Amino acid sequence: MQRYKLPRKNILRSQKTITGLFQPGFFVSSYPLRINYLFQPKPDSAPAFQVLFSVSKKRFKKATDRNRVKRLLREVYRLNQQRLAGLSLPDNQQLAMALIYTGNEMMTFQTIQTAFLQCMQKMERKMNHA
């Protein structure tokens, strides 16, 4: 049976890495999602993938709405994170990702999941060509 967990150690918290994610670099997008990603040296005992979830305060004024969208993003990531295991990472590298919700209105779980899967396909193609 597949275990679908999102451990706390997989949530990105390093300010230095977060700053690097938002510098011009690698990204893929499929409305209403944008995924910024960055490869960095993997520290000992660190997970291979770390993720950050972001929703703009400009687009969703109410915190309850932002939290709902972030909850949907976390659930989509949690259920589909096994796709990341199929990615071939360079040796001793860690993949840091920021899942950014770019839509102006709340979307359904299915719409967000479809966008996430499309982003993952684009990411796989970019990584295979690089």
N, C-alpha and C positions, 0 to 999 in steps of 0.2 A: 504494500500500500504506500502510495506517494505521500510524503509529509510536506504540507504547505505551511511553512513558518516564515516569519520575518523577524529574526532575532534583532535585538537592540544593537548588537555590534555591526549589523549590516546597514544601519542608518548613518548617513554621513553627518559628522559634527565638526570636523576640522575646518577652522576658519580659513586657513591657508589653501586647502583644497577647494573649498567653496568659492573663494576668490578666483582661483585658477579656472574653475568651471565656467565662470561668467566672462572670462576674457575671450577675445575672438579665437575660435578653435573649431573643434569637431561638433557637429550637431546634425540631427535629422528631425524632420517634422512631418506630421500628418494631422490635419485639423481634427480636434482641438488640442493636440499635444505637440510639444517640442521637447526633444531629449538632447541636452548638452552632455558630452562625455569627454573624459580625459583619462589618459593612461599615466600612471605614476609608479615609482618603485614600491614594491609590496613589502611592508614591514613584517617582521616575524610574527606569527600567530594572528595576522590580520586576514579578514576574509578577502576572497578574490574580487568581490563586487560590493560596492557601497552605493547607496542611493539617497537622494534628497528629493522631497516633494514640495512643490511651490505653487501657490495660487495668488494671483495679483489682488491686492487690496483695492486697486483702482477699478477693477472689473467687478469685484464682489465686495460691496461695502460692509455687509453683515458678516461678522465672524462665524456665525452658525452656517452660513452658506459656504464660506471658505473651508471650514472644517469638514463639511459634507463632501465637497469636491476632493479634498485631501484624503478623506476616508475611502472614497471610490478609487483614487489613484493607488493608494496602498493595497487595496484589495486586488486590483488588476495586476499590479506588480507581483504580489504574493502568489497569485494563482498561475502566473506565467513566468516566474523566475527560472524555471528549469530550462527555458529557451536560452538563457544566458550561459548555462553550463555547456551548451553546444558551441559557444564562440571560442575560437582559438586565440588565446591571449599570448602576447610575447612572454618569454621566460621572466619570472620574478616581477611581473607587472600586475598592478591592480587597476580595475576599471571603476572609476567614480562617475556616477551619472546624476543628473538633475532632471527630474520629470516635471516639466513646467506646463501648467494648464493655460492655454492661450485663448480659450473660448470666452465669449461674452455672456453666455447663458448656461445654465446647468444642463448637462447632457445625461443621457441614460448610461447605465453601466455597460451595456452592450456597445454603444457608440464609442465609449472611451476604450474598451477592450479591443475593438477593431482597429482604432487608431494606434494603440500601443503595439499590436501585432504587426501592423504595416511599418511602424517605426523600427521595430526589431528586424524585419526583413531588409529594410534599407541599410540599417547598421551592419548587418551581416555582409551585405554586398560591398559596402565601403571598406570593411575590414579585410575582406578577401582580395580586394583589388589593391590595397595598400601594401 
